[in-house]
Amino acid sequence: MPDLKIEEILGVMPHRYPFILVDRIIECDDRERIVGIKNVTINEPFFQGHFPGVPVMPGVLQLEAMAQTGGILLARMASAAGQVPYLMAMDKVKFRRVVRPGDQLRIEAKILNIRSRTAKFEARATVEGAVASQAEMMCMLTEQKAGA
């Protein structure tokens, strides 16, 4: 199970600062399951406005971190290699815990099904073992390359 550092993540993801929301991959079977890490720091640009004096990571960015983690798995799968995933839908979204600077999100994603042009996966982000957010996500796999 590979341990991917940020340089390797940037090699498979089209996202760049300030929108890359996965710092490291600690587990990946290249078939159906992946675990990523997002270190949440006060230096994140979104904390300037969300919320001054009470910094909270926006839920939508937690979802984006989960989508990016699932996208890294898809990029490493032979059946989806070379394709760029575009988010299509989210279901069963729940926010259960506030995420603050200093927290470390452990993001787990598991493929539920994959077809020629779509993939569905479930994901959850935890902090110290407590679920912060979770969702089922679907994306469309395209041949379009980043920057095109």
Chimera marker file (.cmm) of the C-alpha trace (Angstrom):
<marker_set name="trace">
<marker id="1" x="0.000" y="0.000" z="0.000" r="1" g="1" b="0" radius="0.5"/>
<marker id="2" x="1.733" y="3.138" z="-1.205" r="1" g="1" b="0" radius="0.5"/>
<marker id="3" x="2.419" y="6.207" z="0.889" r="1" g="1" b="0" radius="0.5"/>
<marker id="4" x="2.053" y="9.142" z="-1.512" r="1" g="1" b="0" radius="0.5"/>
<marker id="5" x="3.623" y="12.473" z="-0.658" r="1" g="1" b="0" radius="0.5"/>
<marker id="6" x="2.374" y="15.806" z="-1.996" r="1" g="1" b="0" radius="0.5"/>
<marker id="7" x="4.690" y="15.718" z="-5.048" r="1" g="1" b="0" radius="0.5"/>
<marker id="8" x="3.143" y="12.422" z="-6.175" r="1" g="1" b="0" radius="0.5"/>
<marker id="9" x="-0.380" y="13.695" z="-5.463" r="1" g="1" b="0" radius="0.5"/>
<marker id="10" x="0.270" y="16.757" z="-7.640" r="1" g="1" b="0" radius="0.5"/>
<marker id="11" x="1.425" y="14.357" z="-10.368" r="1" g="1" b="0" radius="0.5"/>
<marker id="12" x="-2.026" y="12.739" z="-10.607" r="1" g="1" b="0" radius="0.5"/>
<marker id="13" x="-4.356" y="15.606" z="-9.640" r="1" g="1" b="0" radius="0.5"/>
<marker id="14" x="-5.167" y="18.699" z="-11.714" r="1" g="1" b="0" radius="0.5"/>
<marker id="15" x="-5.730" y="20.799" z="-8.549" r="1" g="1" b="0" radius="0.5"/>
<marker id="16" x="-3.144" y="23.305" z="-7.320" r="1" g="1" b="0" radius="0.5"/>
<marker id="17" x="-2.710" y="25.706" z="-4.401" r="1" g="1" b="0" radius="0.5"/>
<marker id="18" x="-4.845" y="26.989" z="-2.828" r="1" g="1" b="0" radius="0.5"/>
<marker id="19" x="-7.313" y="24.283" z="-3.850" r="1" g="1" b="0" radius="0.5"/>
<marker id="20" x="-5.382" y="21.066" z="-3.296" r="1" g="1" b="0" radius="0.5"/>
<marker id="21" x="-6.979" y="19.674" z="-0.135" r="1" g="1" b="0" radius="0.5"/>
<marker id="22" x="-5.095" y="16.393" z="0.333" r="1" g="1" b="0" radius="0.5"/>
<marker id="23" x="-1.610" y="16.492" z="1.856" r="1" g="1" b="0" radius="0.5"/>
<marker id="24" x="-0.738" y="12.811" z="1.879" r="1" g="1" b="0" radius="0.5"/>
<marker id="25" x="-2.056" y="9.363" z="1.025" r="1" g="1" b="0" radius="0.5"/>
<marker id="26" x="-1.315" y="6.807" z="3.730" r="1" g="1" b="0" radius="0.5"/>
<marker id="27" x="-3.159" y="3.798" z="2.270" r="1" g="1" b="0" radius="0.5"/>
<marker id="28" x="-4.254" y="2.907" z="-1.245" r="1" g="1" b="0" radius="0.5"/>
<marker id="29" x="-4.982" y="-0.499" z="-2.721" r="1" g="1" b="0" radius="0.5"/>
<marker id="30" x="-5.360" y="0.920" z="-6.288" r="1" g="1" b="0" radius="0.5"/>
<marker id="31" x="-8.677" y="-0.984" z="-6.591" r="1" g="1" b="0" radius="0.5"/>
<marker id="32" x="-11.357" y="0.149" z="-4.158" r="1" g="1" b="0" radius="0.5"/>
<marker id="33" x="-10.039" y="1.895" z="-1.031" r="1" g="1" b="0" radius="0.5"/>
<marker id="34" x="-7.853" y="4.887" z="-0.162" r="1" g="1" b="0" radius="0.5"/>
<marker id="35" x="-7.011" y="6.861" z="2.980" r="1" g="1" b="0" radius="0.5"/>
<marker id="36" x="-5.740" y="10.434" z="2.769" r="1" g="1" b="0" radius="0.5"/>
<marker id="37" x="-4.658" y="13.091" z="5.247" r="1" g="1" b="0" radius="0.5"/>
<marker id="38" x="-5.488" y="16.799" z="5.264" r="1" g="1" b="0" radius="0.5"/>
<marker id="39" x="-3.660" y="18.827" z="7.899" r="1" g="1" b="0" radius="0.5"/>
<marker id="40" x="-5.866" y="21.804" z="8.724" r="1" g="1" b="0" radius="0.5"/>
<marker id="41" x="-3.811" y="24.891" z="9.602" r="1" g="1" b="0" radius="0.5"/>
<marker id="42" x="-4.669" y="28.477" z="10.467" r="1" g="1" b="0" radius="0.5"/>
<marker id="43" x="-2.735" y="29.488" z="7.309" r="1" g="1" b="0" radius="0.5"/>
<marker id="44" x="-5.570" y="28.221" z="5.069" r="1" g="1" b="0" radius="0.5"/>
<marker id="45" x="-6.901" y="31.151" z="3.019" r="1" g="1" b="0" radius="0.5"/>
<marker id="46" x="-10.556" y="30.363" z="3.823" r="1" g="1" b="0" radius="0.5"/>
<marker id="47" x="-10.045" y="31.028" z="7.549" r="1" g="1" b="0" radius="0.5"/>
<marker id="48" x="-9.723" y="34.775" z="6.838" r="1" g="1" b="0" radius="0.5"/>
<marker id="49" x="-13.470" y="34.907" z="6.279" r="1" g="1" b="0" radius="0.5"/>
<marker id="50" x="-14.867" y="31.690" z="7.805" r="1" g="1" b="0" radius="0.5"/>
<marker id="51" x="-15.177" y="32.937" z="10.489" r="1" g="1" b="0" radius="0.5"/>
<marker id="52" x="-13.012" y="35.754" z="11.875" r="1" g="1" b="0" radius="0.5"/>
<marker id="53" x="-12.347" y="34.985" z="15.537" r="1" g="1" b="0" radius="0.5"/>
<marker id="54" x="-13.966" y="31.532" z="15.269" r="1" g="1" b="0" radius="0.5"/>
<marker id="55" x="-12.109" y="29.672" z="12.484" r="1" g="1" b="0" radius="0.5"/>
<marker id="56" x="-14.105" y="26.714" z="11.124" r="1" g="1" b="0" radius="0.5"/>
<marker id="57" x="-13.299" y="24.670" z="8.004" r="1" g="1" b="0" radius="0.5"/>
<marker id="58" x="-16.265" y="25.022" z="5.640" r="1" g="1" b="0" radius="0.5"/>
<marker id="59" x="-18.218" y="21.811" z="5.135" r="1" g="1" b="0" radius="0.5"/>
<marker id="60" x="-18.096" y="22.238" z="1.367" r="1" g="1" b="0" radius="0.5"/>
<marker id="61" x="-14.281" y="22.114" z="1.548" r="1" g="1" b="0" radius="0.5"/>
<marker id="62" x="-14.442" y="18.944" z="3.635" r="1" g="1" b="0" radius="0.5"/>
<marker id="63" x="-16.536" y="17.465" z="0.824" r="1" g="1" b="0" radius="0.5"/>
<marker id="64" x="-14.005" y="18.694" z="-1.725" r="1" g="1" b="0" radius="0.5"/>
<marker id="65" x="-11.187" y="17.013" z="0.236" r="1" g="1" b="0" radius="0.5"/>
<marker id="66" x="-13.181" y="13.764" z="0.163" r="1" g="1" b="0" radius="0.5"/>
<marker id="67" x="-13.822" y="14.154" z="-3.587" r="1" g="1" b="0" radius="0.5"/>
<marker id="68" x="-10.121" y="14.783" z="-4.234" r="1" g="1" b="0" radius="0.5"/>
<marker id="69" x="-9.136" y="11.724" z="-2.210" r="1" g="1" b="0" radius="0.5"/>
<marker id="70" x="-11.576" y="9.595" z="-4.224" r="1" g="1" b="0" radius="0.5"/>
<marker id="71" x="-10.195" y="11.195" z="-7.400" r="1" g="1" b="0" radius="0.5"/>
<marker id="72" x="-6.663" y="10.127" z="-6.493" r="1" g="1" b="0" radius="0.5"/>
<marker id="73" x="-7.876" y="6.541" z="-6.142" r="1" g="1" b="0" radius="0.5"/>
<marker id="74" x="-9.619" y="6.734" z="-9.523" r="1" g="1" b="0" radius="0.5"/>
<marker id="75" x="-6.472" y="8.167" z="-11.112" r="1" g="1" b="0" radius="0.5"/>
<marker id="76" x="-4.500" y="5.165" z="-9.831" r="1" g="1" b="0" radius="0.5"/>
<marker id="77" x="-7.026" y="2.534" z="-10.960" r="1" g="1" b="0" radius="0.5"/>
<marker id="78" x="-6.261" y="0.808" z="-14.251" r="1" g="1" b="0" radius="0.5"/>
<marker id="79" x="-9.916" y="1.060" z="-15.345" r="1" g="1" b="0" radius="0.5"/>
<marker id="80" x="-9.950" y="4.872" z="-14.950" r="1" g="1" b="0" radius="0.5"/>
<marker id="81" x="-6.293" y="5.763" z="-15.623" r="1" g="1" b="0" radius="0.5"/>
<marker id="82" x="-5.775" y="8.860" z="-17.739" r="1" g="1" b="0" radius="0.5"/>
<marker id="83" x="-9.310" y="10.121" z="-17.199" r="1" g="1" b="0" radius="0.5"/>
<marker id="84" x="-10.236" y="13.223" z="-15.208" r="1" g="1" b="0" radius="0.5"/>
<marker id="85" x="-13.142" y="12.811" z="-12.768" r="1" g="1" b="0" radius="0.5"/>
<marker id="86" x="-15.733" y="15.602" z="-12.591" r="1" g="1" b="0" radius="0.5"/>
<marker id="87" x="-18.090" y="15.643" z="-9.617" r="1" g="1" b="0" radius="0.5"/>
<marker id="88" x="-21.717" y="15.004" z="-10.630" r="1" g="1" b="0" radius="0.5"/>
<marker id="89" x="-23.682" y="14.351" z="-7.448" r="1" g="1" b="0" radius="0.5"/>
<marker id="90" x="-23.530" y="14.009" z="-3.674" r="1" g="1" b="0" radius="0.5"/>
<marker id="91" x="-25.976" y="12.046" z="-1.568" r="1" g="1" b="0" radius="0.5"/>
<marker id="92" x="-26.366" y="11.267" z="2.118" r="1" g="1" b="0" radius="0.5"/>
<marker id="93" x="-24.201" y="14.258" z="3.091" r="1" g="1" b="0" radius="0.5"/>
<marker id="94" x="-23.849" y="14.717" z="6.839" r="1" g="1" b="0" radius="0.5"/>
<marker id="95" x="-21.750" y="17.058" z="8.971" r="1" g="1" b="0" radius="0.5"/>
<marker id="96" x="-21.192" y="15.772" z="12.475" r="1" g="1" b="0" radius="0.5"/>
<marker id="97" x="-18.261" y="17.682" z="13.978" r="1" g="1" b="0" radius="0.5"/>
<marker id="98" x="-16.702" y="21.127" z="13.606" r="1" g="1" b="0" radius="0.5"/>
<marker id="99" x="-13.227" y="21.087" z="12.021" r="1" g="1" b="0" radius="0.5"/>
<marker id="100" x="-10.792" y="23.714" z="13.298" r="1" g="1" b="0" radius="0.5"/>
<marker id="101" x="-7.164" y="24.713" z="12.751" r="1" g="1" b="0" radius="0.5"/>
<marker id="102" x="-4.854" y="22.107" z="14.258" r="1" g="1" b="0" radius="0.5"/>
<marker id="103" x="-7.161" y="19.217" z="13.359" r="1" g="1" b="0" radius="0.5"/>
<marker id="104" x="-6.020" y="16.451" z="11.049" r="1" g="1" b="0" radius="0.5"/>
<marker id="105" x="-8.661" y="15.048" z="8.726" r="1" g="1" b="0" radius="0.5"/>
<marker id="106" x="-8.331" y="11.345" z="7.993" r="1" g="1" b="0" radius="0.5"/>
<marker id="107" x="-10.246" y="10.863" z="4.763" r="1" g="1" b="0" radius="0.5"/>
<marker id="108" x="-11.372" y="7.389" z="3.764" r="1" g="1" b="0" radius="0.5"/>
<marker id="109" x="-12.977" y="6.677" z="0.393" r="1" g="1" b="0" radius="0.5"/>
<marker id="110" x="-14.267" y="3.396" z="-0.975" r="1" g="1" b="0" radius="0.5"/>
<marker id="111" x="-15.521" y="2.701" z="-4.498" r="1" g="1" b="0" radius="0.5"/>
<marker id="112" x="-19.119" y="1.495" z="-4.561" r="1" g="1" b="0" radius="0.5"/>
<marker id="113" x="-19.275" y="0.959" z="-8.323" r="1" g="1" b="0" radius="0.5"/>
<marker id="114" x="-17.495" y="2.038" z="-11.460" r="1" g="1" b="0" radius="0.5"/>
<marker id="115" x="-18.748" y="1.979" z="-15.024" r="1" g="1" b="0" radius="0.5"/>
<marker id="116" x="-17.174" y="3.130" z="-18.254" r="1" g="1" b="0" radius="0.5"/>
<marker id="117" x="-18.070" y="6.812" z="-17.697" r="1" g="1" b="0" radius="0.5"/>
<marker id="118" x="-19.107" y="7.098" z="-14.050" r="1" g="1" b="0" radius="0.5"/>
<marker id="119" x="-17.842" y="6.129" z="-10.630" r="1" g="1" b="0" radius="0.5"/>
<marker id="120" x="-19.614" y="6.189" z="-7.287" r="1" g="1" b="0" radius="0.5"/>
<marker id="121" x="-17.859" y="6.117" z="-3.937" r="1" g="1" b="0" radius="0.5"/>
<marker id="122" x="-18.553" y="6.667" z="-0.269" r="1" g="1" b="0" radius="0.5"/>
<marker id="123" x="-16.273" y="8.842" z="1.813" r="1" g="1" b="0" radius="0.5"/>
<marker id="124" x="-15.912" y="10.070" z="5.344" r="1" g="1" b="0" radius="0.5"/>
<marker id="125" x="-13.585" y="12.444" z="7.122" r="1" g="1" b="0" radius="0.5"/>
<marker id="126" x="-12.700" y="11.849" z="10.752" r="1" g="1" b="0" radius="0.5"/>
<marker id="127" x="-10.794" y="13.827" z="13.374" r="1" g="1" b="0" radius="0.5"/>
<marker id="128" x="-9.269" y="11.785" z="16.184" r="1" g="1" b="0" radius="0.5"/>
<marker id="129" x="-11.623" y="8.922" z="15.353" r="1" g="1" b="0" radius="0.5"/>
<marker id="130" x="-14.812" y="11.027" z="15.400" r="1" g="1" b="0" radius="0.5"/>
<marker id="131" x="-16.707" y="11.450" z="12.111" r="1" g="1" b="0" radius="0.5"/>
<marker id="132" x="-16.623" y="15.081" z="10.966" r="1" g="1" b="0" radius="0.5"/>
<marker id="133" x="-18.408" y="14.606" z="7.631" r="1" g="1" b="0" radius="0.5"/>
<marker id="134" x="-19.525" y="11.884" z="5.265" r="1" g="1" b="0" radius="0.5"/>
<marker id="135" x="-21.158" y="11.500" z="1.865" r="1" g="1" b="0" radius="0.5"/>
<marker id="136" x="-21.731" y="9.325" z="-1.165" r="1" g="1" b="0" radius="0.5"/>
<marker id="137" x="-20.356" y="10.923" z="-4.325" r="1" g="1" b="0" radius="0.5"/>
<marker id="138" x="-20.656" y="10.276" z="-8.032" r="1" g="1" b="0" radius="0.5"/>
<marker id="139" x="-18.364" y="11.580" z="-10.730" r="1" g="1" b="0" radius="0.5"/>
<marker id="140" x="-18.143" y="11.457" z="-14.485" r="1" g="1" b="0" radius="0.5"/>
<marker id="141" x="-14.904" y="10.205" z="-15.992" r="1" g="1" b="0" radius="0.5"/>
<marker id="142" x="-13.741" y="12.298" z="-18.950" r="1" g="1" b="0" radius="0.5"/>
<marker id="143" x="-10.825" y="12.245" z="-21.344" r="1" g="1" b="0" radius="0.5"/>
<marker id="144" x="-10.334" y="15.993" z="-20.865" r="1" g="1" b="0" radius="0.5"/>
<marker id="145" x="-6.977" y="16.940" z="-19.392" r="1" g="1" b="0" radius="0.5"/>
<marker id="146" x="-6.340" y="19.633" z="-16.796" r="1" g="1" b="0" radius="0.5"/>
<marker id="147" x="-5.773" y="23.037" z="-18.355" r="1" g="1" b="0" radius="0.5"/>
<marker id="148" x="-7.517" y="22.025" z="-21.611" r="1" g="1" b="0" radius="0.5"/>
<link id1="1" id2="2" r="1" g="1" b="0" radius="0.2"/>
<link id1="2" id2="3" r="1" g="1" b="0" radius="0.2"/>
<link id1="3" id2="4" r="1" g="1" b="0" radius="0.2"/>
<link id1="4" id2="5" r="1" g="1" b="0" radius="0.2"/>
<link id1="5" id2="6" r="1" g="1" b="0" radius="0.2"/>
<link id1="6" id2="7" r="1" g="1" b="0" radius="0.2"/>
<link id1="7" id2="8" r="1" g="1" b="0" radius="0.2"/>
<link id1="8" id2="9" r="1" g="1" b="0" radius="0.2"/>
<link id1="9" id2="10" r="1" g="1" b="0" radius="0.2"/>
<link id1="10" id2="11" r="1" g="1" b="0" radius="0.2"/>
<link id1="11" id2="12" r="1" g="1" b="0" radius="0.2"/>
<link id1="12" id2="13" r="1" g="1" b="0" radius="0.2"/>
<link id1="13" id2="14" r="1" g="1" b="0" radius="0.2"/>
<link id1="14" id2="15" r="1" g="1" b="0" radius="0.2"/>
<link id1="15" id2="16" r="1" g="1" b="0" radius="0.2"/>
<link id1="16" id2="17" r="1" g="1" b="0" radius="0.2"/>
<link id1="17" id2="18" r="1" g="1" b="0" radius="0.2"/>
<link id1="18" id2="19" r="1" g="1" b="0" radius="0.2"/>
<link id1="19" id2="20" r="1" g="1" b="0" radius="0.2"/>
<link id1="20" id2="21" r="1" g="1" b="0" radius="0.2"/>
<link id1="21" id2="22" r="1" g="1" b="0" radius="0.2"/>
<link id1="22" id2="23" r="1" g="1" b="0" radius="0.2"/>
<link id1="23" id2="24" r="1" g="1" b="0" radius="0.2"/>
<link id1="24" id2="25" r="1" g="1" b="0" radius="0.2"/>
<link id1="25" id2="26" r="1" g="1" b="0" radius="0.2"/>
<link id1="26" id2="27" r="1" g="1" b="0" radius="0.2"/>
<link id1="27" id2="28" r="1" g="1" b="0" radius="0.2"/>
<link id1="28" id2="29" r="1" g="1" b="0" radius="0.2"/>
<link id1="29" id2="30" r="1" g="1" b="0" radius="0.2"/>
<link id1="30" id2="31" r="1" g="1" b="0" radius="0.2"/>
<link id1="31" id2="32" r="1" g="1" b="0" radius="0.2"/>
<link id1="32" id2="33" r="1" g="1" b="0" radius="0.2"/>
<link id1="33" id2="34" r="1" g="1" b="0" radius="0.2"/>
<link id1="34" id2="35" r="1" g="1" b="0" radius="0.2"/>
<link id1="35" id2="36" r="1" g="1" b="0" radius="0.2"/>
<link id1="36" id2="37" r="1" g="1" b="0" radius="0.2"/>
<link id1="37" id2="38" r="1" g="1" b="0" radius="0.2"/>
<link id1="38" id2="39" r="1" g="1" b="0" radius="0.2"/>
<link id1="39" id2="40" r="1" g="1" b="0" radius="0.2"/>
<link id1="40" id2="41" r="1" g="1" b="0" radius="0.2"/>
<link id1="41" id2="42" r="1" g="1" b="0" radius="0.2"/>
<link id1="42" id2="43" r="1" g="1" b="0" radius="0.2"/>
<link id1="43" id2="44" r="1" g="1" b="0" radius="0.2"/>
<link id1="44" id2="45" r="1" g="1" b="0" radius="0.2"/>
<link id1="45" id2="46" r="1" g="1" b="0" radius="0.2"/>
<link id1="46" id2="47" r="1" g="1" b="0" radius="0.2"/>
<link id1="47" id2="48" r="1" g="1" b="0" radius="0.2"/>
<link id1="48" id2="49" r="1" g="1" b="0" radius="0.2"/>
<link id1="49" id2="50" r="1" g="1" b="0" radius="0.2"/>
<link id1="50" id2="51" r="1" g="1" b="0" radius="0.2"/>
<link id1="51" id2="52" r="1" g="1" b="0" radius="0.2"/>
<link id1="52" id2="53" r="1" g="1" b="0" radius="0.2"/>
<link id1="53" id2="54" r="1" g="1" b="0" radius="0.2"/>
<link id1="54" id2="55" r="1" g="1" b="0" radius="0.2"/>
<link id1="55" id2="56" r="1" g="1" b="0" radius="0.2"/>
<link id1="56" id2="57" r="1" g="1" b="0" radius="0.2"/>
<link id1="57" id2="58" r="1" g="1" b="0" radius="0.2"/>
<link id1="58" id2="59" r="1" g="1" b="0" radius="0.2"/>
<link id1="59" id2="60" r="1" g="1" b="0" radius="0.2"/>
<link id1="60" id2="61" r="1" g="1" b="0" radius="0.2"/>
<link id1="61" id2="62" r="1" g="1" b="0" radius="0.2"/>
<link id1="62" id2="63" r="1" g="1" b="0" radius="0.2"/>
<link id1="63" id2="64" r="1" g="1" b="0" radius="0.2"/>
<link id1="64" id2="65" r="1" g="1" b="0" radius="0.2"/>
<link id1="65" id2="66" r="1" g="1" b="0" radius="0.2"/>
<link id1="66" id2="67" r="1" g="1" b="0" radius="0.2"/>
<link id1="67" id2="68" r="1" g="1" b="0" radius="0.2"/>
<link id1="68" id2="69" r="1" g="1" b="0" radius="0.2"/>
<link id1="69" id2="70" r="1" g="1" b="0" radius="0.2"/>
<link id1="70" id2="71" r="1" g="1" b="0" radius="0.2"/>
<link id1="71" id2="72" r="1" g="1" b="0" radius="0.2"/>
<link id1="72" id2="73" r="1" g="1" b="0" radius="0.2"/>
<link id1="73" id2="74" r="1" g="1" b="0" radius="0.2"/>
<link id1="74" id2="75" r="1" g="1" b="0" radius="0.2"/>
<link id1="75" id2="76" r="1" g="1" b="0" radius="0.2"/>
<link id1="76" id2="77" r="1" g="1" b="0" radius="0.2"/>
<link id1="77" id2="78" r="1" g="1" b="0" radius="0.2"/>
<link id1="78" id2="79" r="1" g="1" b="0" radius="0.2"/>
<link id1="79" id2="80" r="1" g="1" b="0" radius="0.2"/>
<link id1="80" id2="81" r="1" g="1" b="0" radius="0.2"/>
<link id1="81" id2="82" r="1" g="1" b="0" radius="0.2"/>
<link id1="82" id2="83" r="1" g="1" b="0" radius="0.2"/>
<link id1="83" id2="84" r="1" g="1" b="0" radius="0.2"/>
<link id1="84" id2="85" r="1" g="1" b="0" radius="0.2"/>
<link id1="85" id2="86" r="1" g="1" b="0" radius="0.2"/>
<link id1="86" id2="87" r="1" g="1" b="0" radius="0.2"/>
<link id1="87" id2="88" r="1" g="1" b="0" radius="0.2"/>
<link id1="88" id2="89" r="1" g="1" b="0" radius="0.2"/>
<link id1="89" id2="90" r="1" g="1" b="0" radius="0.2"/>
<link id1="90" id2="91" r="1" g="1" b="0" radius="0.2"/>
<link id1="91" id2="92" r="1" g="1" b="0" radius="0.2"/>
<link id1="92" id2="93" r="1" g="1" b="0" radius="0.2"/>
<link id1="93" id2="94" r="1" g="1" b="0" radius="0.2"/>
<link id1="94" id2="95" r="1" g="1" b="0" radius="0.2"/>
<link id1="95" id2="96" r="1" g="1" b="0" radius="0.2"/>
<link id1="96" id2="97" r="1" g="1" b="0" radius="0.2"/>
<link id1="97" id2="98" r="1" g="1" b="0" radius="0.2"/>
<link id1="98" id2="99" r="1" g="1" b="0" radius="0.2"/>
<link id1="99" id2="100" r="1" g="1" b="0" radius="0.2"/>
<link id1="100" id2="101" r="1" g="1" b="0" radius="0.2"/>
<link id1="101" id2="102" r="1" g="1" b="0" radius="0.2"/>
<link id1="102" id2="103" r="1" g="1" b="0" radius="0.2"/>
<link id1="103" id2="104" r="1" g="1" b="0" radius="0.2"/>
<link id1="104" id2="105" r="1" g="1" b="0" radius="0.2"/>
<link id1="105" id2="106" r="1" g="1" b="0" radius="0.2"/>
<link id1="106" id2="107" r="1" g="1" b="0" radius="0.2"/>
<link id1="107" id2="108" r="1" g="1" b="0" radius="0.2"/>
<link id1="108" id2="109" r="1" g="1" b="0" radius="0.2"/>
<link id1="109" id2="110" r="1" g="1" b="0" radius="0.2"/>
<link id1="110" id2="111" r="1" g="1" b="0" radius="0.2"/>
<link id1="111" id2="112" r="1" g="1" b="0" radius="0.2"/>
<link id1="112" id2="113" r="1" g="1" b="0" radius="0.2"/>
<link id1="113" id2="114" r="1" g="1" b="0" radius="0.2"/>
<link id1="114" id2="115" r="1" g="1" b="0" radius="0.2"/>
<link id1="115" id2="116" r="1" g="1" b="0" radius="0.2"/>
<link id1="116" id2="117" r="1" g="1" b="0" radius="0.2"/>
<link id1="117" id2="118" r="1" g="1" b="0" radius="0.2"/>
<link id1="118" id2="119" r="1" g="1" b="0" radius="0.2"/>
<link id1="119" id2="120" r="1" g="1" b="0" radius="0.2"/>
<link id1="120" id2="121" r="1" g="1" b="0" radius="0.2"/>
<link id1="121" id2="122" r="1" g="1" b="0" radius="0.2"/>
<link id1="122" id2="123" r="1" g="1" b="0" radius="0.2"/>
<link id1="123" id2="124" r="1" g="1" b="0" radius="0.2"/>
<link id1="124" id2="125" r="1" g="1" b="0" radius="0.2"/>
<link id1="125" id2="126" r="1" g="1" b="0" radius="0.2"/>
<link id1="126" id2="127" r="1" g="1" b="0" radius="0.2"/>
<link id1="127" id2="128" r="1" g="1" b="0" radius="0.2"/>
<link id1="128" id2="129" r="1" g="1" b="0" radius="0.2"/>
<link id1="129" id2="130" r="1" g="1" b="0" radius="0.2"/>
<link id1="130" id2="131" r="1" g="1" b="0" radius="0.2"/>
<link id1="131" id2="132" r="1" g="1" b="0" radius="0.2"/>
<link id1="132" id2="133" r="1" g="1" b="0" radius="0.2"/>
<link id1="133" id2="134" r="1" g="1" b="0" radius="0.2"/>
<link id1="134" id2="135" r="1" g="1" b="0" radius="0.2"/>
<link id1="135" id2="136" r="1" g="1" b="0" radius="0.2"/>
<link id1="136" id2="137" r="1" g="1" b="0" radius="0.2"/>
<link id1="137" id2="138" r="1" g="1" b="0" radius="0.2"/>
<link id1="138" id2="139" r="1" g="1" b="0" radius="0.2"/>
<link id1="139" id2="140" r="1" g="1" b="0" radius="0.2"/>
<link id1="140" id2="141" r="1" g="1" b="0" radius="0.2"/>
<link id1="141" id2="142" r="1" g="1" b="0" radius="0.2"/>
<link id1="142" id2="143" r="1" g="1" b="0" radius="0.2"/>
<link id1="143" id2="144" r="1" g="1" b="0" radius="0.2"/>
<link id1="144" id2="145" r="1" g="1" b="0" radius="0.2"/>
<link id1="145" id2="146" r="1" g="1" b="0" radius="0.2"/>
<link id1="146" id2="147" r="1" g="1" b="0" radius="0.2"/>
<link id1="147" id2="148" r="1" g="1" b="0" radius="0.2"/>
</marker_set>
